[in-house]
């Protein structure tokens, strides 16, 4: 929860941009929990989570479906270098 409550507000103007509607990349998203927390907090924004580990991406996709966020968030398998 620190990402929504502390980290993003510490970046000048970031929370306002995300409230208004931004395109956000979460590089190294793992199983997607941080991505989903941001999506729930900023419903006007769209998110893409990237991770190199396919099983983690599959779990992230499942979590997004379970939480009803799969139209706002997508997860892709890719390395940071490839992005």
GROMACS elastic network, one bead per residue, 0.5 to 0.9 nm:
[ bonds ]
;  ai    aj funct       b0    kb
    1     4     6  0.57043   500
    1     5     6  0.62524   500
    1     6     6  0.82016   500
    1    34     6  0.78376   500
    1    37     6  0.71556   500
    1    38     6  0.89435   500
    2     5     6  0.50294   500
    2     6     6  0.51311   500
    2     7     6  0.62027   500
    2     8     6  0.85386   500
    3     6     6  0.57164   500
    3     8     6  0.58942   500
    3     9     6  0.85192   500
    3    34     6  0.72719   500
    3    37     6  0.81866   500
    3    38     6  0.76697   500
    4     7     6  0.63461   500
    4     8     6  0.57402   500
    4     9     6  0.73076   500
    4    15     6  0.84866   500
    4    34     6  0.87468   500
    4    37     6  0.72505   500
    4    38     6  0.62970   500
    4    41     6  0.71480   500
    5     8     6  0.70754   500
    5     9     6  0.68404   500
    6     9     6  0.55658   500
    6    10     6  0.61638   500
    7    10     6  0.52086   500
    7    11     6  0.69218   500
    8    11     6  0.54057   500
    8    12     6  0.83078   500
    8    13     6  0.87504   500
    8    14     6  0.61435   500
    8    15     6  0.59422   500
    9    12     6  0.68956   500
    9    13     6  0.75050   500
    9    14     6  0.65728   500
    9    15     6  0.55926   500
    9    16     6  0.86429   500
   10    13     6  0.85199   500
   10    14     6  0.81059   500
   10    15     6  0.87035   500
   11    14     6  0.55032   500
   11    15     6  0.76865   500
   12    15     6  0.79489   500
   12    16     6  0.88434   500
   13    16     6  0.53793   500
   13    17     6  0.63404   500
   13    18     6  0.88077   500
   14    17     6  0.51295   500
   14    18     6  0.62015   500
   14    19     6  0.85906   500
   15    18     6  0.50545   500
   15    19     6  0.60410   500
   15    20     6  0.85594   500
   15    42     6  0.83928   500
   16    19     6  0.50662   500
   16    20     6  0.61928   500
   16    21     6  0.86309   500
   17    20     6  0.51402   500
   17    21     6  0.61931   500
   17    22     6  0.60948   500
   17    45     6  0.86767   500
   18    21     6  0.50075   500
   18    22     6  0.50442   500
   18    23     6  0.80728   500
   18    24     6  0.83039   500
   18    38     6  0.89447   500
   18    41     6  0.89913   500
   18    42     6  0.59446   500
   18    43     6  0.84837   500
   18    44     6  0.71415   500
   18    45     6  0.57661   500
   18    46     6  0.89050   500
   19    22     6  0.76995   500
   19    41     6  0.82684   500
   19    42     6  0.53256   500
   19    43     6  0.73666   500
   19    44     6  0.61281   500
   19    45     6  0.69592   500
   20    42     6  0.82773   500
   20    44     6  0.61882   500
   20    45     6  0.72702   500
   21    42     6  0.75998   500
   21    43     6  0.77676   500
   21    46     6  0.72748   500
   22    42     6  0.89178   500
   22    44     6  0.72806   500
   22    46     6  0.63135   500
   22    47     6  0.82889   500
   23    45     6  0.59402   500
   23    46     6  0.50583   500
   23    47     6  0.59639   500
   23    48     6  0.79812   500
   24    45     6  0.72894   500
   24    46     6  0.62047   500
   24    48     6  0.63176   500
   24    49     6  0.83886   500
   25    35     6  0.86688   500
   25    46     6  0.87704   500
   25    47     6  0.58882   500
   25    49     6  0.58562   500
   25    50     6  0.73215   500
   26    29     6  0.55835   500
   26    32     6  0.86602   500
   26    34     6  0.81866   500
   26    35     6  0.64424   500
   26    47     6  0.72975   500
   26    48     6  0.61762   500
   26    50     6  0.60622   500
   26    51     6  0.85837   500
   27    30     6  0.86890   500
   27    48     6  0.83723   500
   27    49     6  0.60463   500
   27    51     6  0.63641   500
   27    79     6  0.84179   500
   27    80     6  0.65563   500
   27    83     6  0.86551   500
   28    32     6  0.88972   500
   28    49     6  0.73006   500
   28    50     6  0.56479   500
   28    52     6  0.75185   500
   28    79     6  0.82249   500
   28    80     6  0.74704   500
   29    32     6  0.51358   500
   29    33     6  0.75449   500
   29    34     6  0.69229   500
   29    35     6  0.67456   500
   29    49     6  0.54002   500
   29    50     6  0.56996   500
   29    51     6  0.56362   500
   29    56     6  0.85458   500
   29    57     6  0.82745   500
   29    60     6  0.84494   500
   29    75     6  0.85369   500
   30    33     6  0.77308   500
   30    34     6  0.86723   500
   30    49     6  0.82016   500
   30    50     6  0.77929   500
   30    51     6  0.58871   500
   30    52     6  0.84428   500
   30    53     6  0.74707   500
   30    56     6  0.55028   500
   30    57     6  0.68059   500
   30    59     6  0.87321   500
   30    60     6  0.74018   500
   31    34     6  0.85143   500
   31    35     6  0.88661   500
   31    51     6  0.85007   500
   31    55     6  0.83552   500
   31    57     6  0.59358   500
   31    58     6  0.78087   500
   31    59     6  0.55668   500
   31    61     6  0.81310   500
   31    63     6  0.79775   500
   32    35     6  0.51370   500
   32    36     6  0.60920   500
   32    37     6  0.86085   500
   32    49     6  0.67610   500
   32    50     6  0.88190   500
   32    56     6  0.79108   500
   32    57     6  0.74996   500
   32    59     6  0.77956   500
   32    61     6  0.78518   500
   32    63     6  0.74992   500
   32    64     6  0.79737   500
   32    75     6  0.79093   500
   33    36     6  0.51506   500
   33    37     6  0.61582   500
   33    38     6  0.86842   500
   33    60     6  0.74398   500
   33    63     6  0.80605   500
   33    64     6  0.89688   500
   34    37     6  0.50936   500
   34    38     6  0.62872   500
   34    39     6  0.86283   500
   35    38     6  0.52507   500
   35    39     6  0.61915   500
   35    40     6  0.87338   500
   35    47     6  0.69916   500
   35    48     6  0.78382   500
   35    49     6  0.64646   500
   35    60     6  0.89679   500
   35    73     6  0.77222   500
   36    40     6  0.61293   500
   36    41     6  0.85316   500
   36    47     6  0.85287   500
   36    60     6  0.87261   500
   36    63     6  0.82532   500
   36    64     6  0.68932   500
   36    67     6  0.83524   500
   36    69     6  0.73258   500
   36    73     6  0.74382   500
   37    40     6  0.52917   500
   37    41     6  0.62388   500
   37    42     6  0.86139   500
   38    41     6  0.50731   500
   38    42     6  0.59428   500
   38    43     6  0.83619   500
   38    45     6  0.88094   500
   38    47     6  0.83549   500
   39    42     6  0.51469   500
   39    43     6  0.56809   500
   39    44     6  0.82972   500
   39    45     6  0.68947   500
   39    46     6  0.71490   500
   39    47     6  0.68566   500
   39    69     6  0.73672   500
   39    72     6  0.69569   500
   39    73     6  0.70711   500
   40    43     6  0.57745   500
   40    69     6  0.77236   500
   42    45     6  0.57157   500
   42    46     6  0.84872   500
   43    46     6  0.76888   500
   43    72     6  0.76099   500
   44    72     6  0.85418   500
   45    72     6  0.73952   500
   46    71     6  0.85642   500
   46    72     6  0.51552   500
   46    73     6  0.60262   500
   46    74     6  0.85165   500
   47    72     6  0.63853   500
   47    74     6  0.64455   500
   47    75     6  0.83870   500
   48    72     6  0.86866   500
   48    73     6  0.57372   500
   48    75     6  0.55285   500
   48    76     6  0.72014   500
   49    57     6  0.82549   500
   49    60     6  0.84889   500
   49    73     6  0.75224   500
   49    74     6  0.63187   500
   49    76     6  0.62418   500
   49    77     6  0.84804   500
   50    57     6  0.77071   500
   50    74     6  0.87985   500
   50    75     6  0.59075   500
   50    76     6  0.50547   500
   50    77     6  0.57447   500
   50    78     6  0.59012   500
   50    79     6  0.73928   500
   50    80     6  0.77262   500
   50    83     6  0.83653   500
   51    54     6  0.74331   500
   51    56     6  0.74923   500
   51    57     6  0.66119   500
   51    75     6  0.80149   500
   51    76     6  0.67664   500
   51    77     6  0.52258   500
   51    78     6  0.55374   500
   51    79     6  0.61805   500
   51    80     6  0.76082   500
   52    56     6  0.83826   500
   52    57     6  0.80995   500
   52    76     6  0.84165   500
   52    77     6  0.52008   500
   52    80     6  0.77928   500
   53    56     6  0.54569   500
   53    57     6  0.64633   500
   53    58     6  0.89194   500
   53    77     6  0.65976   500
   53    78     6  0.80105   500
   53    79     6  0.86479   500
   54    57     6  0.50043   500
   54    58     6  0.62046   500
   54    59     6  0.86648   500
   54    76     6  0.84210   500
   54    77     6  0.57816   500
   54    78     6  0.86248   500
   55    58     6  0.50728   500
   55    59     6  0.62853   500
   55    60     6  0.86252   500
   56    59     6  0.50450   500
   56    60     6  0.61046   500
   56    61     6  0.86386   500
   56    77     6  0.87940   500
   57    61     6  0.61588   500
   57    62     6  0.85988   500
   57    75     6  0.60563   500
   57    76     6  0.65657   500
   57    77     6  0.62747   500
   58    61     6  0.51656   500
   58    62     6  0.63326   500
   58    63     6  0.87361   500
   58    75     6  0.81235   500
   58    76     6  0.89818   500
   58    77     6  0.89441   500
   59    62     6  0.50512   500
   59    63     6  0.61645   500
   59    64     6  0.86318   500
   60    63     6  0.50465   500
   60    64     6  0.61811   500
   60    65     6  0.87006   500
   60    74     6  0.86301   500
   60    75     6  0.67862   500
   61    64     6  0.51099   500
   61    65     6  0.63573   500
   61    66     6  0.86928   500
   61    70     6  0.73347   500
   61    73     6  0.85603   500
   61    74     6  0.70257   500
   61    75     6  0.61947   500
   61    76     6  0.89940   500
   62    65     6  0.51491   500
   62    66     6  0.61514   500
   62    67     6  0.86435   500
   62    70     6  0.87042   500
   63    66     6  0.50192   500
   63    67     6  0.61342   500
   63    68     6  0.85228   500
   63    69     6  0.84270   500
   63    70     6  0.85941   500
   64    67     6  0.52404   500
   64    68     6  0.60625   500
   64    71     6  0.85850   500
   64    72     6  0.87953   500
   64    73     6  0.70140   500
   64    74     6  0.79678   500
   64    75     6  0.89613   500
   65    68     6  0.50969   500
   65    69     6  0.60866   500
   65    70     6  0.51766   500
   65    71     6  0.86519   500
   66    69     6  0.77801   500
   66    70     6  0.84413   500
   67    70     6  0.78449   500
   68    71     6  0.76752   500
   68    72     6  0.87587   500
   69    72     6  0.53714   500
   69    73     6  0.59909   500
   69    74     6  0.87376   500
   70    73     6  0.51460   500
   70    74     6  0.63721   500
   71    74     6  0.74938   500
   78    81     6  0.81851   500
   78    82     6  0.62707   500
   78    83     6  0.67306   500
   79    82     6  0.51916   500
   79    83     6  0.64990   500
   80    83     6  0.52845   500
